[in-house]
Amino acid sequence: MVSLRDLRWRRRRFAIAIVATGLVFALALVITGIRSATARAATASTVVGYTLRDFRDRFRFDEPEAVLRRAADAGPVAKGGPRADR
């Protein structure tokens, strides 16, 4: 009887140890991924071949004054409601 309880207790401790080890390894992978992602984002990068005018023309950015004027003309927009300019 005592040995059966001892085996059950050991099985439970073993399962807890396996789950805890898995959590530690999972957190290590997450932290490594975050660290490598921030390291890639911190490296300097250069875009060659576009002037500011080319970029605006390609993506059709309006002047800030025109955007603000359109927003003022549209009036208030309810949260989640349809926009007036669409």
PDB file of N, CA, C and O in Angstrom:
ATOM      1  N   MET A   1       0.813  -1.188   0.000  1.00  0.00           N
ATOM      2  CA  MET A   1       0.000   0.000   0.000  1.00  0.00           C
ATOM      3  C   MET A   1       0.859   1.257   0.000  1.00  0.00           C
ATOM      4  O   MET A   1       0.591   2.197  -0.748  1.00  0.00           O
ATOM      5  N   VAL A   2       1.859   1.273   0.812  1.00  0.00           N
ATOM      6  CA  VAL A   2       2.727   2.440   0.892  1.00  0.00           C
ATOM      7  C   VAL A   2       3.500   2.605  -0.412  1.00  0.00           C
ATOM      8  O   VAL A   2       3.676   3.724  -0.895  1.00  0.00           O
ATOM      9  N   SER A   3       3.952   1.518  -0.969  1.00  0.00           N
ATOM     10  CA  SER A   3       4.730   1.613  -2.211  1.00  0.00           C
ATOM     11  C   SER A   3       3.861   2.084  -3.379  1.00  0.00           C
ATOM     12  O   SER A   3       4.358   2.782  -4.263  1.00  0.00           O
ATOM     13  N   LEU A   4       2.599   1.727  -3.402  1.00  0.00           N
ATOM     14  CA  LEU A   4       1.701   2.200  -4.454  1.00  0.00           C
ATOM     15  C   LEU A   4       1.503   3.708  -4.351  1.00  0.00           C
ATOM     16  O   LEU A   4       1.523   4.400  -5.370  1.00  0.00           O
ATOM     17  N   ARG A   5       1.315   4.223  -3.159  1.00  0.00           N
ATOM     18  CA  ARG A   5       1.188   5.676  -2.970  1.00  0.00           C
ATOM     19  C   ARG A   5       2.486   6.385  -3.351  1.00  0.00           C
ATOM     20  O   ARG A   5       2.465   7.473  -3.925  1.00  0.00           O
ATOM     21  N   ASP A   6       3.594   5.767  -3.031  1.00  0.00           N
ATOM     22  CA  ASP A   6       4.889   6.351  -3.369  1.00  0.00           C
ATOM     23  C   ASP A   6       5.053   6.449  -4.888  1.00  0.00           C
ATOM     24  O   ASP A   6       5.557   7.453  -5.391  1.00  0.00           O
ATOM     25  N   LEU A   7       4.632   5.414  -5.621  1.00  0.00           N
ATOM     26  CA  LEU A   7       4.718   5.443  -7.076  1.00  0.00           C
ATOM     27  C   LEU A   7       3.813   6.525  -7.666  1.00  0.00           C
ATOM     28  O   LEU A   7       4.206   7.223  -8.601  1.00  0.00           O
ATOM     29  N   ARG A   8       2.608   6.663  -7.125  1.00  0.00           N
ATOM     30  CA  ARG A   8       1.699   7.710  -7.613  1.00  0.00           C
ATOM     31  C   ARG A   8       2.300   9.102  -7.373  1.00  0.00           C
ATOM     32  O   ARG A   8       2.241   9.972  -8.242  1.00  0.00           O
ATOM     33  N   TRP A   9       2.875   9.297  -6.186  1.00  0.00           N
ATOM     34  CA  TRP A   9       3.478  10.585  -5.868  1.00  0.00           C
ATOM     35  C   TRP A   9       4.651  10.873  -6.797  1.00  0.00           C
ATOM     36  O   TRP A   9       4.802  12.000  -7.269  1.00  0.00           O
ATOM     37  N   ARG A  10       5.473   9.881  -7.061  1.00  0.00           N
ATOM     38  CA  ARG A  10       6.611  10.074  -7.958  1.00  0.00           C
ATOM     39  C   ARG A  10       6.147  10.375  -9.383  1.00  0.00           C
ATOM     40  O   ARG A  10       6.746  11.202 -10.071  1.00  0.00           O
ATOM     41  N   ARG A  11       5.098   9.716  -9.818  1.00  0.00           N
ATOM     42  CA  ARG A  11       4.556   9.967 -11.152  1.00  0.00           C
ATOM     43  C   ARG A  11       4.050  11.406 -11.247  1.00  0.00           C
ATOM     44  O   ARG A  11       4.259  12.077 -12.258  1.00  0.00           O
ATOM     45  N   ARG A  12       3.394  11.868 -10.206  1.00  0.00           N
ATOM     46  CA  ARG A  12       2.883  13.246 -10.201  1.00  0.00           C
ATOM     47  C   ARG A  12       4.038  14.245 -10.215  1.00  0.00           C
ATOM     48  O   ARG A  12       4.001  15.221 -10.963  1.00  0.00           O
ATOM     49  N   ARG A  13       5.053  14.011  -9.400  1.00  0.00           N
ATOM     50  CA  ARG A  13       6.219  14.899  -9.375  1.00  0.00           C
ATOM     51  C   ARG A  13       6.926  14.898 -10.726  1.00  0.00           C
ATOM     52  O   ARG A  13       7.382  15.945 -11.189  1.00  0.00           O
ATOM     53  N   PHE A  14       7.021  13.736 -11.359  1.00  0.00           N
ATOM     54  CA  PHE A  14       7.660  13.647 -12.675  1.00  0.00           C
ATOM     55  C   PHE A  14       6.870  14.445 -13.717  1.00  0.00           C
ATOM     56  O   PHE A  14       7.462  15.146 -14.539  1.00  0.00           O
ATOM     57  N   ALA A  15       5.552  14.344 -13.688  1.00  0.00           N
ATOM     58  CA  ALA A  15       4.722  15.096 -14.632  1.00  0.00           C
ATOM     59  C   ALA A  15       4.867  16.598 -14.411  1.00  0.00           C
ATOM     60  O   ALA A  15       4.963  17.361 -15.372  1.00  0.00           O
ATOM     61  N   ILE A  16       4.882  17.021 -13.160  1.00  0.00           N
ATOM     62  CA  ILE A  16       5.064  18.439 -12.859  1.00  0.00           C
ATOM     63  C   ILE A  16       6.428  18.918 -13.345  1.00  0.00           C
ATOM     64  O   ILE A  16       6.539  20.021 -13.881  1.00  0.00           O
ATOM     65  N   ALA A  17       7.462  18.108 -13.164  1.00  0.00           N
ATOM     66  CA  ALA A  17       8.806  18.473 -13.614  1.00  0.00           C
ATOM     67  C   ALA A  17       8.854  18.602 -15.128  1.00  0.00           C
ATOM     68  O   ALA A  17       9.508  19.507 -15.646  1.00  0.00           O
ATOM     69  N   ILE A  18       8.178  17.717 -15.848  1.00  0.00           N
ATOM     70  CA  ILE A  18       8.158  17.774 -17.317  1.00  0.00           C
ATOM     71  C   ILE A  18       7.457  19.042 -17.791  1.00  0.00           C
ATOM     72  O   ILE A  18       7.945  19.719 -18.696  1.00  0.00           O
ATOM     73  N   VAL A  19       6.322  19.365 -17.189  1.00  0.00           N
ATOM     74  CA  VAL A  19       5.582  20.577 -17.573  1.00  0.00           C
ATOM     75  C   VAL A  19       6.405  21.828 -17.273  1.00  0.00           C
ATOM     76  O   VAL A  19       6.460  22.742 -18.096  1.00  0.00           O
ATOM     77  N   ALA A  20       7.041  21.879 -16.111  1.00  0.00           N
ATOM     78  CA  ALA A  20       7.853  23.037 -15.742  1.00  0.00           C
ATOM     79  C   ALA A  20       9.036  23.198 -16.691  1.00  0.00           C
ATOM     80  O   ALA A  20       9.360  24.318 -17.086  1.00  0.00           O
ATOM     81  N   THR A  21       9.678  22.109 -17.058  1.00  0.00           N
ATOM     82  CA  THR A  21      10.800  22.169 -17.990  1.00  0.00           C
ATOM     83  C   THR A  21      10.341  22.652 -19.356  1.00  0.00           C
ATOM     84  O   THR A  21      11.031  23.442 -20.000  1.00  0.00           O
ATOM     85  N   GLY A  22       9.197  22.192 -19.796  1.00  0.00           N
ATOM     86  CA  GLY A  22       8.652  22.651 -21.075  1.00  0.00           C
ATOM     87  C   GLY A  22       8.358  24.140 -21.070  1.00  0.00           C
ATOM     88  O   GLY A  22       8.617  24.830 -22.056  1.00  0.00           O
ATOM     89  N   LEU A  23       7.814  24.644 -19.958  1.00  0.00           N
ATOM     90  CA  LEU A  23       7.545  26.078 -19.843  1.00  0.00           C
ATOM     91  C   LEU A  23       8.835  26.889 -19.874  1.00  0.00           C
ATOM     92  O   LEU A  23       8.885  27.951 -20.495  1.00  0.00           O
ATOM     93  N   VAL A  24       9.872  26.400 -19.212  1.00  0.00           N
ATOM     94  CA  VAL A  24      11.154  27.115 -19.215  1.00  0.00           C
ATOM     95  C   VAL A  24      11.721  27.177 -20.624  1.00  0.00           C
ATOM     96  O   VAL A  24      12.192  28.230 -21.053  1.00  0.00           O
ATOM     97  N   PHE A  25      11.683  26.076 -21.345  1.00  0.00           N
ATOM     98  CA  PHE A  25      12.197  26.074 -22.716  1.00  0.00           C
ATOM     99  C   PHE A  25      11.342  26.951 -23.628  1.00  0.00           C
ATOM    100  O   PHE A  25      11.878  27.630 -24.504  1.00  0.00           O
ATOM    101  N   ALA A  26      10.038  26.948 -23.437  1.00  0.00           N
ATOM    102  CA  ALA A  26       9.169  27.792 -24.259  1.00  0.00           C
ATOM    103  C   ALA A  26       9.463  29.270 -24.015  1.00  0.00           C
ATOM    104  O   ALA A  26       9.543  30.044 -24.969  1.00  0.00           O
ATOM    105  N   LEU A  27       9.623  29.670 -22.770  1.00  0.00           N
ATOM    106  CA  LEU A  27       9.961  31.057 -22.469  1.00  0.00           C
ATOM    107  C   LEU A  27      11.324  31.431 -23.040  1.00  0.00           C
ATOM    108  O   LEU A  27      11.510  32.550 -23.517  1.00  0.00           O
ATOM    109  N   ALA A  28      12.277  30.504 -22.996  1.00  0.00           N
ATOM    110  CA  ALA A  28      13.592  30.783 -23.571  1.00  0.00           C
ATOM    111  C   ALA A  28      13.480  31.030 -25.072  1.00  0.00           C
ATOM    112  O   ALA A  28      14.138  31.924 -25.605  1.00  0.00           O
ATOM    113  N   LEU A  29      12.653  30.243 -25.755  1.00  0.00           N
ATOM    114  CA  LEU A  29      12.467  30.450 -27.191  1.00  0.00           C
ATOM    115  C   LEU A  29      11.796  31.785 -27.483  1.00  0.00           C
ATOM    116  O   LEU A  29      12.176  32.480 -28.426  1.00  0.00           O
ATOM    117  N   VAL A  30      10.806  32.142 -26.683  1.00  0.00           N
ATOM    118  CA  VAL A  30      10.117  33.421 -26.888  1.00  0.00           C
ATOM    119  C   VAL A  30      11.079  34.586 -26.677  1.00  0.00           C
ATOM    120  O   VAL A  30      11.107  35.522 -27.476  1.00  0.00           O
ATOM    121  N   ILE A  31      11.859  34.533 -25.612  1.00  0.00           N
ATOM    122  CA  ILE A  31      12.803  35.617 -25.330  1.00  0.00           C
ATOM    123  C   ILE A  31      13.862  35.706 -26.422  1.00  0.00           C
ATOM    124  O   ILE A  31      14.243  36.808 -26.817  1.00  0.00           O
ATOM    125  N   THR A  32      14.342  34.574 -26.914  1.00  0.00           N
ATOM    126  CA  THR A  32      15.319  34.581 -27.994  1.00  0.00           C
ATOM    127  C   THR A  32      14.727  35.175 -29.260  1.00  0.00           C
ATOM    128  O   THR A  32      15.399  35.928 -29.964  1.00  0.00           O
ATOM    129  N   GLY A  33      13.479  34.848 -29.555  1.00  0.00           N
ATOM    130  CA  GLY A  33      12.826  35.406 -30.737  1.00  0.00           C
ATOM    131  C   GLY A  33      12.645  36.903 -30.638  1.00  0.00           C
ATOM    132  O   GLY A  33      12.862  37.623 -31.613  1.00  0.00           O
ATOM    133  N   ILE A  34      12.249  37.378 -29.473  1.00  0.00           N
ATOM    134  CA  ILE A  34      12.073  38.820 -29.283  1.00  0.00           C
ATOM    135  C   ILE A  34      13.413  39.529 -29.414  1.00  0.00           C
ATOM    136  O   ILE A  34      13.507  40.583 -30.042  1.00  0.00           O
ATOM    137  N   ARG A  35      14.439  38.950 -28.824  1.00  0.00           N
ATOM    138  CA  ARG A  35      15.761  39.574 -28.890  1.00  0.00           C
ATOM    139  C   ARG A  35      16.289  39.632 -30.306  1.00  0.00           C
ATOM    140  O   ARG A  35      16.860  40.646 -30.708  1.00  0.00           O
ATOM    141  N   SER A  36      16.113  38.567 -31.074  1.00  0.00           N
ATOM    142  CA  SER A  36      16.610  38.577 -32.448  1.00  0.00           C
ATOM    143  C   SER A  36      15.776  39.510 -33.327  1.00  0.00           C
ATOM    144  O   SER A  36      16.307  40.117 -34.257  1.00  0.00           O
ATOM    145  N   ALA A  37      14.479  39.629 -33.044  1.00  0.00           N
ATOM    146  CA  ALA A  37      13.645  40.539 -33.829  1.00  0.00           C
ATOM    147  C   ALA A  37      14.039  41.988 -33.570  1.00  0.00           C
ATOM    148  O   ALA A  37      14.087  42.790 -34.502  1.00  0.00           O
ATOM    149  N   THR A  38      14.320  42.332 -32.323  1.00  0.00           N
ATOM    150  CA  THR A  38      14.727  43.698 -32.039  1.00  0.00           C
ATOM    151  C   THR A  38      16.121  43.973 -32.564  1.00  0.00           C
ATOM    152  O   THR A  38      16.424  45.108 -32.932  1.00  0.00           O
ATOM    153  N   ALA A  39      16.976  42.964 -32.608  1.00  0.00           N
ATOM    154  CA  ALA A  39      18.318  43.167 -33.162  1.00  0.00           C
ATOM    155  C   ALA A  39      18.234  43.434 -34.655  1.00  0.00           C
ATOM    156  O   ALA A  39      18.979  44.264 -35.175  1.00  0.00           O
ATOM    157  N   ARG A  40      17.337  42.742 -35.357  1.00  0.00           N
ATOM    158  CA  ARG A  40      17.175  42.995 -36.794  1.00  0.00           C
ATOM    159  C   ARG A  40      16.592  44.371 -37.041  1.00  0.00           C
ATOM    160  O   ARG A  40      16.959  45.033 -38.012  1.00  0.00           O
ATOM    161  N   ALA A  41      15.686  44.813 -36.176  1.00  0.00           N
ATOM    162  CA  ALA A  41      15.064  46.117 -36.364  1.00  0.00           C
ATOM    163  C   ALA A  41      16.034  47.247 -36.044  1.00  0.00           C
ATOM    164  O   ALA A  41      15.874  48.359 -36.547  1.00  0.00           O
ATOM    165  N   ALA A  42      17.033  46.977 -35.216  1.00  0.00           N
ATOM    166  CA  ALA A  42      17.964  48.023 -34.806  1.00  0.00           C
ATOM    167  C   ALA A  42      19.076  48.242 -35.830  1.00  0.00           C
ATOM    168  O   ALA A  42      19.778  49.251 -35.762  1.00  0.00           O
ATOM    169  N   THR A  43      19.249  47.327 -36.770  1.00  0.00           N
ATOM    170  CA  THR A  43      20.311  47.507 -37.756  1.00  0.00           C
ATOM    171  C   THR A  43      19.935  48.607 -38.726  1.00  0.00           C
ATOM    172  O   THR A  43      18.766  48.788 -39.064  1.00  0.00           O
ATOM    173  N   ALA A  44      20.935  49.331 -39.164  1.00  0.00           N
ATOM    174  CA  ALA A  44      20.699  50.446 -40.079  1.00  0.00           C
ATOM    175  C   ALA A  44      20.351  49.908 -41.462  1.00  0.00           C
ATOM    176  O   ALA A  44      20.943  48.932 -41.923  1.00  0.00           O
ATOM    177  N   SER A  45      19.407  50.537 -42.109  1.00  0.00           N
ATOM    178  CA  SER A  45      19.049  50.144 -43.467  1.00  0.00           C
ATOM    179  C   SER A  45      18.915  51.405 -44.306  1.00  0.00           C
ATOM    180  O   SER A  45      18.548  52.469 -43.807  1.00  0.00           O
ATOM    181  N   THR A  46      19.216  51.265 -45.573  1.00  0.00           N
ATOM    182  CA  THR A  46      19.185  52.400 -46.478  1.00  0.00           C
ATOM    183  C   THR A  46      18.298  52.076 -47.658  1.00  0.00           C
ATOM    184  O   THR A  46      18.405  50.997 -48.241  1.00  0.00           O
ATOM    185  N   VAL A  47      17.431  52.992 -48.013  1.00  0.00           N
ATOM    186  CA  VAL A  47      16.590  52.843 -49.187  1.00  0.00           C
ATOM    187  C   VAL A  47      17.201  53.717 -50.274  1.00  0.00           C
ATOM    188  O   VAL A  47      17.385  54.920 -50.090  1.00  0.00           O
ATOM    189  N   VAL A  48      17.506  53.106 -51.388  1.00  0.00           N
ATOM    190  CA  VAL A  48      18.160  53.829 -52.472  1.00  0.00           C
ATOM    191  C   VAL A  48      17.223  53.856 -53.669  1.00  0.00           C
ATOM    192  O   VAL A  48      16.584  52.851 -53.980  1.00  0.00           O
ATOM    193  N   GLY A  49      17.137  54.985 -54.335  1.00  0.00           N
ATOM    194  CA  GLY A  49      16.388  55.050 -55.568  1.00  0.00           C
ATOM    195  C   GLY A  49      15.086  55.800 -55.497  1.00  0.00           C
ATOM    196  O   GLY A  49      14.446  55.992 -56.531  1.00  0.00           O
ATOM    197  N   TYR A  50      14.657  56.236 -54.327  1.00  0.00           N
ATOM    198  CA  TYR A  50      13.412  56.985 -54.201  1.00  0.00           C
ATOM    199  C   TYR A  50      13.715  58.358 -53.628  1.00  0.00           C
ATOM    200  O   TYR A  50      14.401  58.484 -52.614  1.00  0.00           O
ATOM    201  N   THR A  51      13.210  59.357 -54.272  1.00  0.00           N
ATOM    202  CA  THR A  51      13.218  60.677 -53.662  1.00  0.00           C
ATOM    203  C   THR A  51      11.900  60.833 -52.921  1.00  0.00           C
ATOM    204  O   THR A  51      11.002  60.002 -53.060  1.00  0.00           O
ATOM    205  N   LEU A  52      11.785  61.880 -52.148  1.00  0.00           N
ATOM    206  CA  LEU A  52      10.542  62.118 -51.426  1.00  0.00           C
ATOM    207  C   LEU A  52       9.384  62.327 -52.397  1.00  0.00           C
ATOM    208  O   LEU A  52       8.272  61.864 -52.146  1.00  0.00           O
ATOM    209  N   ARG A  53       9.637  63.014 -53.489  1.00  0.00           N
ATOM    210  CA  ARG A  53       8.585  63.244 -54.486  1.00  0.00           C
ATOM    211  C   ARG A  53       8.152  61.917 -55.129  1.00  0.00           C
ATOM    212  O   ARG A  53       6.958  61.697 -55.332  1.00  0.00           O
ATOM    213  N   ASP A  54       9.109  61.031 -55.453  1.00  0.00           N
ATOM    214  CA  ASP A  54       8.760  59.721 -56.019  1.00  0.00           C
ATOM    215  C   ASP A  54       7.895  58.932 -55.045  1.00  0.00           C
ATOM    216  O   ASP A  54       6.919  58.294 -55.441  1.00  0.00           O
ATOM    217  N   PHE A  55       8.261  58.981 -53.774  1.00  0.00           N
ATOM    218  CA  PHE A  55       7.505  58.238 -52.759  1.00  0.00           C
ATOM    219  C   PHE A  55       6.080  58.770 -52.647  1.00  0.00           C
ATOM    220  O   PHE A  55       5.127  57.994 -52.590  1.00  0.00           O
ATOM    221  N   ARG A  56       5.935  60.098 -52.616  1.00  0.00           N
ATOM    222  CA  ARG A  56       4.593  60.685 -52.532  1.00  0.00           C
ATOM    223  C   ARG A  56       3.768  60.372 -53.769  1.00  0.00           C
ATOM    224  O   ARG A  56       2.578  60.072 -53.669  1.00  0.00           O
ATOM    225  N   ASP A  57       4.400  60.441 -54.936  1.00  0.00           N
ATOM    226  CA  ASP A  57       3.671  60.148 -56.166  1.00  0.00           C
ATOM    227  C   ASP A  57       3.243  58.686 -56.227  1.00  0.00           C
ATOM    228  O   ASP A  57       2.133  58.371 -56.657  1.00  0.00           O
ATOM    229  N   ARG A  58       4.115  57.815 -55.803  1.00  0.00           N
ATOM    230  CA  ARG A  58       3.794  56.385 -55.881  1.00  0.00           C
ATOM    231  C   ARG A  58       2.656  56.021 -54.937  1.00  0.00           C
ATOM    232  O   ARG A  58       1.762  55.265 -55.318  1.00  0.00           O
ATOM    233  N   PHE A  59       2.672  56.538 -53.726  1.00  0.00           N
ATOM    234  CA  PHE A  59       1.664  56.174 -52.747  1.00  0.00           C
ATOM    235  C   PHE A  59       0.557  57.216 -52.608  1.00  0.00           C
ATOM    236  O   PHE A  59      -0.332  57.066 -51.770  1.00  0.00           O
ATOM    237  N   ARG A  60       0.603  58.253 -53.410  1.00  0.00           N
ATOM    238  CA  ARG A  60      -0.437  59.281 -53.487  1.00  0.00           C
ATOM    239  C   ARG A  60      -0.769  59.895 -52.127  1.00  0.00           C
ATOM    240  O   ARG A  60      -1.925  59.922 -51.705  1.00  0.00           O
ATOM    241  N   PHE A  61       0.260  60.382 -51.460  1.00  0.00           N
ATOM    242  CA  PHE A  61       0.043  61.094 -50.209  1.00  0.00           C
ATOM    243  C   PHE A  61      -0.393  62.512 -50.522  1.00  0.00           C
ATOM    244  O   PHE A  61       0.199  63.187 -51.364  1.00  0.00           O
ATOM    245  N   ASP A  62      -1.419  62.949 -49.846  1.00  0.00           N
ATOM    246  CA  ASP A  62      -1.875  64.324 -50.000  1.00  0.00           C
ATOM    247  C   ASP A  62      -1.051  65.226 -49.097  1.00  0.00           C
ATOM    248  O   ASP A  62      -0.332  64.769 -48.208  1.00  0.00           O
ATOM    249  N   GLU A  63      -1.175  66.476 -49.346  1.00  0.00           N
ATOM    250  CA  GLU A  63      -0.571  67.455 -48.451  1.00  0.00           C
ATOM    251  C   GLU A  63      -1.326  67.415 -47.118  1.00  0.00           C
ATOM    252  O   GLU A  63      -2.525  67.137 -47.098  1.00  0.00           O
ATOM    253  N   PRO A  64      -0.645  67.687 -46.017  1.00  0.00           N
ATOM    254  CA  PRO A  64      -1.320  67.626 -44.706  1.00  0.00           C
ATOM    255  C   PRO A  64      -2.525  68.552 -44.609  1.00  0.00           C
ATOM    256  O   PRO A  64      -3.518  68.218 -43.962  1.00  0.00           O
ATOM    257  N   GLU A  65      -2.439  69.716 -45.250  1.00  0.00           N
ATOM    258  CA  GLU A  65      -3.560  70.649 -45.179  1.00  0.00           C
ATOM    259  C   GLU A  65      -4.800  70.069 -45.858  1.00  0.00           C
ATOM    260  O   GLU A  65      -5.915  70.246 -45.367  1.00  0.00           O
ATOM    261  N   ALA A  66      -4.613  69.381 -46.977  1.00  0.00           N
ATOM    262  CA  ALA A  66      -5.743  68.782 -47.683  1.00  0.00           C
ATOM    263  C   ALA A  66      -6.375  67.665 -46.856  1.00  0.00           C
ATOM    264  O   ALA A  66      -7.596  67.513 -46.840  1.00  0.00           O
ATOM    265  N   VAL A  67      -5.553  66.899 -46.180  1.00  0.00           N
ATOM    266  CA  VAL A  67      -6.082  65.817 -45.337  1.00  0.00           C
ATOM    267  C   VAL A  67      -6.899  66.409 -44.192  1.00  0.00           C
ATOM    268  O   VAL A  67      -7.992  65.931 -43.889  1.00  0.00           O
ATOM    269  N   LEU A  68      -6.365  67.446 -43.560  1.00  0.00           N
ATOM    270  CA  LEU A  68      -7.099  68.073 -42.454  1.00  0.00           C
ATOM    271  C   LEU A  68      -8.392  68.734 -42.942  1.00  0.00           C
ATOM    272  O   LEU A  68      -9.410  68.683 -42.253  1.00  0.00           O
ATOM    273  N   ARG A  69      -8.355  69.348 -44.117  1.00  0.00           N
ATOM    274  CA  ARG A  69      -9.543  69.987 -44.662  1.00  0.00           C
ATOM    275  C   ARG A  69     -10.629  68.945 -44.932  1.00  0.00           C
ATOM    276  O   ARG A  69     -11.797  69.168 -44.615  1.00  0.00           O
ATOM    277  N   ARG A  70     -10.240  67.794 -45.526  1.00  0.00           N
ATOM    278  CA  ARG A  70     -11.212  66.728 -45.794  1.00  0.00           C
ATOM    279  C   ARG A  70     -11.798  66.185 -44.498  1.00  0.00           C
ATOM    280  O   ARG A  70     -12.991  65.894 -44.423  1.00  0.00           O
ATOM    281  N   ALA A  71     -10.952  66.049 -43.477  1.00  0.00           N
ATOM    282  CA  ALA A  71     -11.435  65.532 -42.195  1.00  0.00           C
ATOM    283  C   ALA A  71     -12.415  66.511 -41.560  1.00  0.00           C
ATOM    284  O   ALA A  71     -13.413  66.101 -40.967  1.00  0.00           O
ATOM    285  N   ALA A  72     -12.131  67.796 -41.684  1.00  0.00           N
ATOM    286  CA  ALA A  72     -13.033  68.796 -41.107  1.00  0.00           C
ATOM    287  C   ALA A  72     -14.355  68.828 -41.866  1.00  0.00           C
ATOM    288  O   ALA A  72     -15.413  69.016 -41.265  1.00  0.00           O
ATOM    289  N   ASP A  73     -14.298  68.644 -43.195  1.00  0.00           N
ATOM    290  CA  ASP A  73     -15.526  68.646 -43.996  1.00  0.00           C
ATOM    291  C   ASP A  73     -16.387  67.420 -43.707  1.00  0.00           C
ATOM    292  O   ASP A  73     -17.613  67.487 -43.799  1.00  0.00           O
ATOM    293  N   ALA A  74     -15.756  66.305 -43.358  1.00  0.00           N
ATOM    294  CA  ALA A  74     -16.499  65.068 -43.111  1.00  0.00           C
ATOM    295  C   ALA A  74     -17.302  65.155 -41.820  1.00  0.00           C
ATOM    296  O   ALA A  74     -18.325  64.485 -41.676  1.00  0.00           O
ATOM    297  N   GLY A  75     -16.846  65.971 -40.886  1.00  0.00           N
ATOM    298  CA  GLY A  75     -17.569  66.103 -39.625  1.00  0.00           C
ATOM    299  C   GLY A  75     -17.240  64.962 -38.684  1.00  0.00           C
ATOM    300  O   GLY A  75     -16.403  64.113 -38.991  1.00  0.00           O
ATOM    301  N   PRO A  76     -17.899  64.944 -37.544  1.00  0.00           N
ATOM    302  CA  PRO A  76     -17.605  63.894 -36.563  1.00  0.00           C
ATOM    303  C   PRO A  76     -18.074  62.527 -37.064  1.00  0.00           C
ATOM    304  O   PRO A  76     -19.090  62.406 -37.749  1.00  0.00           O
ATOM    305  N   VAL A  77     -17.311  61.518 -36.705  1.00  0.00           N
ATOM    306  CA  VAL A  77     -17.623  60.145 -37.101  1.00  0.00           C
ATOM    307  C   VAL A  77     -17.859  59.347 -35.829  1.00  0.00           C
ATOM    308  O   VAL A  77     -17.034  59.362 -34.915  1.00  0.00           O
ATOM    309  N   ALA A  78     -18.972  58.660 -35.775  1.00  0.00           N
ATOM    310  CA  ALA A  78     -19.267  57.820 -34.615  1.00  0.00           C
ATOM    311  C   ALA A  78     -18.339  56.621 -34.614  1.00  0.00           C
ATOM    312  O   ALA A  78     -17.946  56.134 -35.674  1.00  0.00           O
ATOM    313  N   LYS A  79     -17.996  56.154 -33.457  1.00  0.00           N
ATOM    314  CA  LYS A  79     -17.102  55.007 -33.342  1.00  0.00           C
ATOM    315  C   LYS A  79     -17.751  53.787 -33.979  1.00  0.00           C
ATOM    316  O   LYS A  79     -18.828  53.356 -33.567  1.00  0.00           O
ATOM    317  N   GLY A  80     -17.084  53.237 -34.988  1.00  0.00           N
ATOM    318  CA  GLY A  80     -17.587  52.053 -35.660  1.00  0.00           C
ATOM    319  C   GLY A  80     -18.625  52.348 -36.712  1.00  0.00           C
ATOM    320  O   GLY A  80     -19.098  51.428 -37.380  1.00  0.00           O
ATOM    321  N   GLY A  81     -18.994  53.595 -36.880  1.00  0.00           N
ATOM    322  CA  GLY A  81     -20.011  53.956 -37.873  1.00  0.00           C
ATOM    323  C   GLY A  81     -19.395  54.196 -39.248  1.00  0.00           C
ATOM    324  O   GLY A  81     -18.172  54.219 -39.386  1.00  0.00           O
ATOM    325  N   PRO A  82     -20.222  54.370 -40.244  1.00  0.00           N
ATOM    326  CA  PRO A  82     -19.698  54.615 -41.587  1.00  0.00           C
ATOM    327  C   PRO A  82     -19.094  56.010 -41.693  1.00  0.00           C
ATOM    328  O   PRO A  82     -19.539  56.948 -41.032  1.00  0.00           O
ATOM    329  N   ARG A  83     -18.082  56.127 -42.527  1.00  0.00           N
ATOM    330  CA  ARG A  83     -17.468  57.427 -42.734  1.00  0.00           C
ATOM    331  C   ARG A  83     -18.193  58.161 -43.830  1.00  0.00           C
ATOM    332  O   ARG A  83     -18.753  57.547 -44.738  1.00  0.00           O
ATOM    333  N   ALA A  84     -18.185  59.477 -43.747  1.00  0.00           N
ATOM    334  CA  ALA A  84     -18.938  60.296 -44.697  1.00  0.00           C
ATOM    335  C   ALA A  84     -18.269  60.367 -46.060  1.00  0.00           C
ATOM    336  O   ALA A  84     -18.945  60.597 -47.063  1.00  0.00           O
ATOM    337  N   ASP A  85     -16.942  60.173 -46.120  1.00  0.00           N
ATOM    338  CA  ASP A  85     -16.239  60.344 -47.396  1.00  0.00           C
ATOM    339  C   ASP A  85     -16.137  59.047 -48.200  1.00  0.00           C
ATOM    340  O   ASP A  85     -15.443  59.018 -49.216  1.00  0.00           O
ATOM    341  N   ARG A  86     -16.800  57.988 -47.777  1.00  0.00           N
ATOM    342  CA  ARG A  86     -16.722  56.719 -48.519  1.00  0.00           C
ATOM    343  C   ARG A  86     -18.001  56.441 -49.250  1.00  0.00           C
ATOM    344  O   ARG A  86     -18.117  55.419 -49.926  1.00  0.00           O
TER     345      ARG A  86
END
